[in-house]
Amino acid sequence: MLEKKTIDHEKAVLIGIINREQSEGKVTEYLDELEFLTYTAGGEVVKRFVQRMDVPNPKTLIGTGKMEEVEAFVKANDIGSVIFDDELTPAQQRNIEKLLRCKIVDRTSLILDIFAQRAQTSYARTQVELAQYEYLLPRLTGLWTHLERQRGGIGMRGPGETEIETDRRIVRDRISLLKKKLLKIDRQMETQRGNRGALVRVALVGYTNVGKSTLMNVISKSDVFAENKLFATLDTTVRKVVIGNLPFLLSDTVGFIRKLPTQLVESFKSTLDEVREADLLLHVVDISHPQFEEHIESVNKILDEIDSADKNTIMVFNKIDLYKHAEIDEDDLVTERSERHFTIDEWKKTWMQRVGDKALFISALNKENLDEFRKRVYDEVRDIHVTRFPYNNFLYPEHLDEY
């Protein structure tokens, strides 16, 4: 009889900073997301450390006293990784590694690690590898720990420096090779997109883990990988979908996230060509998340970076089955009513009212309101198609329910 294997999660601690740009509530929210990222990467968070400071320590990011507190906890609890929510400079990372003598990870390297785990196709792996090397290049000196044991003297200064420079040259050559490989794949994918004919293109966009892949599976009756973890899908998936008698192409793209590493935005810009070339965007939002409005802002910011902010867009508020508004006790005279106390109907009367019929409220998992979703998408795709091919106008009825 085979023994059941237990998965040992690497123990980790998280570190965040409260400053003028990040309030205590904001840092708590960021650390919640960082903990989910850590879980996705295979880690287990055992403690959080937060420090309030206006000016970060240039050597270790956090202050000396807080660093001593972290060091004592790391030694006493066999911690494998210390994860910072803010990006560390190469010098800060080296200094902290010397003090704590364990893996030091920042938000960027953690996301890169998750992307490396999730990349399935050669294209995705190439994009992730390029981002990793670009992140690694300025940090190479911190990797040569054997040089710390050298005491200097005759014959000891030159070789170490030469070794590092040699390694930098190897990494730069690798980056150049990967960029050429991506250009070649980009040309192939551009040809593939050109061969799809004149079908209307619809792209799912949104924050990571909002249910894009689940919605893709329901609408296209496909089996795109979906999981309750961040960045479950990295590779762009394109499916032909037919609603009524109207065919169109639906693509599922990589999810976005706050503080998305610059290296990843650059590396994955080619993947996001599906978004750039789409005729219609379905911006999927997890309305059950307390900070869904900030998620919308983050997605819009990245859409703006890839010149797609002005595209025809339908806001799809997903996971209405999980949405729960906070309630105030009648005897509570202290708590003021805020947005977190809004019902979905009350949310519809806020800024969402200006979105008008471009806002839909669904549950992809429970298949709630999907008929309304299909009809709205059908109407939008039909309008695009009729504009593009006015001579085919007679083929499409005014309303989907005529079928």
C-alpha positions, 0 to 999 in steps of 0.5 A, a space after each residue: 500500500 502506497 503511503 500518502 505524501 504530505 506537502 511541506 510548505 516552506 515557512 515564510 514571514 511577510 514585511 510591509 511598510 506604512 508611509 505617506 503613500 501607504 496607510 495601515 489599512 492599505 498595507 494590510 490589504 497588500 499583505 493579504 494579497 502577498 500572502 495569497 501570492 505566497 500560498 500560490 508559490 507553495 509557501 506558508 505565512 507564519 507571521 507578518 511584520 509591519 513598520 511605520 516609517 516615512 523614509 525607508 532605510 537605504 541599507 535594509 528598507 526597515 529599521 535596525 530595531 525591526 530587523 533585529 526582531 525579524 532576525 530573532 524570529 527567523 532563527 527561532 522558527 526555522 523560516 525559509 523565506 522573508 518576503 518584502 511587499 516592496 521591491 528591494 534594491 540589489 544592495 538592500 537584498 544583499 545586506 538583508 541576506 547577510 543579516 538573516 542568512 535565509 532567502 530574501 524575496 520581494 514582491 517582484 521576484 515572488 511574482 516571477 517565481 509564480 509565473 515560472 511555475 505556471 508557464 506551460 508553453 514555450 512562448 510563456 516560458 520564454 517570456 518569463 525567462 526573459 523577465 527573470 534574467 532582466 530582474 537578475 542582471 543588476 543583482 548578480 553580485 549578490 549571488 557570488 557568496 564564495 567571494 566573501 570568503 576571499 581575503 584579498 591580496 595578490 592575485 585575489 582581486 582580479 579573478 573575482 571581478 572577472 568572474 562576475 563580469 563574465 557572468 553578466 556577459 553571459 546573462 546579457 547574451 541570453 537576454 539578447 537571444 531570448 528577445 530574438 526568439 520572442 520576435 520570431 514567435 511574435 511574427 508567427 503569432 501575428 501571421 496566425 492572427 491574420 489567418 483568422 479572417 474577419 471574425 470579430 475579436 473579443 478579449 477577457 481582461 481583468 485582475 488575476 483570480 476574478 474568474 476569467 477562465 471560468 467564464 471562458 469555459 462556460 461561454 466557449 464550452 472549453 476546458 481552460 485551466 481554472 483554479 482559485 489561485 493567482 495567475 492560474 492562466 498565463 498562456 493566451 487561449 483563443 476559442 471560436 464561440 457562436 451565440 445565436 448564428 453569430 461566430 466570434 473569437 474569444 481570448 482569455 489573457 493573463 490576469 493583472 495585479 497591482 505593483 506588476 513588475 515592469 519586467 513582466 509588463 514588457 515581456 508579456 506585451 506581445 501576449 497582450 497583443 490579443 487585447 490590443 487587437 480586440 474589437 471588444 473587451 470584457 473587463 471581468 471584476 470580482 465584485 465580492 473582493 473588498 477592494 474591487 474598485 482598486 482592481 479596476 483602476 489597476 487593470 485600467 492603468 495597464 490597459 492604458 500602458 498597452 494603448 487599449 484604454 479607449 476600446 469598447 468595453 463591457 464591465 462584467 461584475 462576476 461572483 455575485 453569489 459570493 458578495 456579502 455586504 457588511 451590516 450595521 447593528 441598530 444599536 451601533 451609534 459609532 460605525 458610519 455607513 460606507 461603501 462596504 455596507 452597500 448591497 449590489 442594488 445600491 452599488 448599481 446606483 453609484 458610478 456604475 449607473 454611468 456605465 449603463 447597459 455596459 455593466 453586467 452582474 453574473 456568477 460564472 461558477 453558478 451560471 447566474 444571469 448568463 442569458 443576459 450576458 450572452 444577449 449583451 455580448 451578442 448585441 455588441 458583436 453584432 453591431 461591430 459585425 454589421 458596421 464591418 460588413 453592412 451587406 450582411 445586415 439581413 443575416 442577423 435579427 435585432 434580438 437574440 431571443 428571436 432564435 
